[in-house]
Amino acid sequence: KDAQDVLSGILDVADQALRITDQFSHTVVRGDSLKDVLELSGLEDDTAKNLITAYPELKTLRAGQQFYWILDKEDQLEYLNWLVSEKEERIYERTENGKFKEEKHLEERGVKRHD
């Protein structure tokens, strides 16, 4: 069973590798817009406009924020990871209908107590 699970995991990774042709990353500098960031990978204005229309917070970028994104085989945005701050990360994934869904991850900075 373990060998089967390992093989299944390898095949999943191989399948993902085949779907993903290009991975990109960029650290925002002052004056960057989402359009500027995505243009680094050859994406058209429409991609940034559609994302900003759905998620207006993407309109205001701050220097030091980081983006990681992946294009599919058709050179369309498939996945966008926005590191908003040390504590906040937002992920945008394209769904079957071509729209993007957002996932927010907030890291709680609590002190763990051991009683």
C-alpha positions as CSV (number, residue, x, y, z in Angstrom):
1,K,0.0,0.0,0.0
2,D,2.8,2.4,0.9
3,A,4.5,1.8,-2.5
4,Q,1.2,2.4,-4.2
5,D,0.7,5.7,-2.3
6,V,4.3,6.8,-3.2
7,L,3.7,6.0,-6.9
8,S,0.4,7.8,-6.9
9,G,2.1,10.9,-5.4
10,I,4.8,10.8,-8.0
11,L,2.2,10.6,-10.8
12,D,0.3,13.5,-9.3
13,V,3.5,15.6,-9.2
14,A,4.3,14.6,-12.8
15,D,0.8,15.5,-13.9
16,Q,1.1,18.9,-12.3
17,A,4.5,19.4,-13.9
18,L,3.0,18.7,-17.3
19,R,0.2,21.2,-16.7
20,I,2.6,24.0,-15.5
21,T,4.8,25.4,-18.1
22,D,6.0,28.6,-16.4
23,Q,6.5,29.8,-12.9
24,F,7.2,33.4,-12.1
25,S,7.9,35.5,-9.0
26,H,8.3,39.2,-8.4
27,T,8.8,41.5,-5.4
28,V,6.8,44.7,-5.8
29,V,8.7,47.9,-6.1
30,R,7.2,51.4,-5.6
31,G,4.9,52.3,-8.4
32,D,4.2,48.7,-9.6
33,S,0.7,47.8,-10.5
34,L,-0.7,44.3,-10.9
35,K,-0.6,44.8,-14.7
36,D,3.1,45.6,-14.5
37,V,3.7,42.4,-12.4
38,L,1.8,40.1,-14.7
39,E,3.3,41.6,-17.9
40,L,6.6,40.2,-16.7
41,S,5.3,36.8,-17.9
42,G,3.6,38.2,-21.1
43,L,0.1,38.3,-19.8
44,E,-2.3,40.8,-21.3
45,D,-3.9,43.7,-19.5
46,D,-7.2,41.8,-19.4
47,T,-6.0,39.4,-16.8
48,A,-5.0,42.1,-14.3
49,K,-8.2,44.1,-15.0
50,N,-10.4,41.0,-14.5
51,L,-8.7,40.2,-11.2
52,I,-8.9,43.8,-9.9
53,T,-12.6,44.0,-10.9
54,A,-13.3,40.8,-8.8
55,Y,-10.8,41.7,-6.0
56,P,-10.3,45.5,-5.8
57,E,-7.7,45.1,-3.1
58,L,-5.2,44.0,-5.8
59,K,-5.3,47.6,-7.1
60,T,-3.2,48.9,-4.2
61,L,0.2,47.2,-4.1
62,R,3.0,48.1,-1.6
63,A,6.7,47.8,-2.1
64,G,8.1,44.6,-0.7
65,Q,5.0,42.5,-1.3
66,Q,5.7,39.4,-3.2
67,F,3.9,37.6,-6.0
68,Y,4.3,34.0,-7.3
69,W,2.3,32.9,-10.2
70,I,1.9,30.0,-12.7
71,L,0.8,30.0,-16.3
72,D,-0.8,26.9,-17.9
73,K,0.1,25.4,-21.3
74,E,-2.1,28.0,-23.0
75,D,0.0,30.8,-21.3
76,Q,-3.0,31.8,-19.2
77,L,-2.8,32.6,-15.5
78,E,-3.7,29.5,-13.5
79,Y,-2.5,30.4,-10.0
80,L,-1.4,33.6,-8.3
81,N,0.0,33.8,-4.8
82,W,0.1,37.3,-3.2
83,L,2.1,37.7,0.0
84,V,0.4,40.8,1.3
85,S,2.4,40.9,4.5
86,E,4.3,38.7,6.9
87,K,1.0,37.6,8.3
88,E,-1.3,37.5,5.3
89,E,-1.3,35.6,2.1
90,R,-3.9,35.5,-0.6
91,I,-4.2,32.8,-3.3
92,Y,-6.1,33.2,-6.5
93,E,-6.9,30.1,-8.6
94,R,-8.6,29.9,-11.9
95,T,-11.7,27.7,-11.8
96,E,-13.4,25.7,-14.6
97,N,-15.4,28.7,-15.7
98,G,-12.3,30.9,-16.1
99,K,-13.1,33.1,-13.1
100,F,-10.8,33.2,-10.1
101,K,-11.5,32.1,-6.5
102,E,-9.7,33.7,-3.6
103,E,-8.3,32.0,-0.5
104,K,-7.1,34.1,2.4
105,H,-4.6,32.8,4.9
106,L,-3.9,34.8,8.1
107,E,-1.2,33.7,10.4
108,E,-2.0,34.2,14.1
109,R,0.9,35.6,16.0
110,G,-0.1,34.1,19.4
111,V,2.2,33.0,22.2
112,K,1.9,29.3,22.8
113,R,1.8,28.4,26.5
114,H,2.8,25.1,27.9
115,D,1.1,24.4,31.1
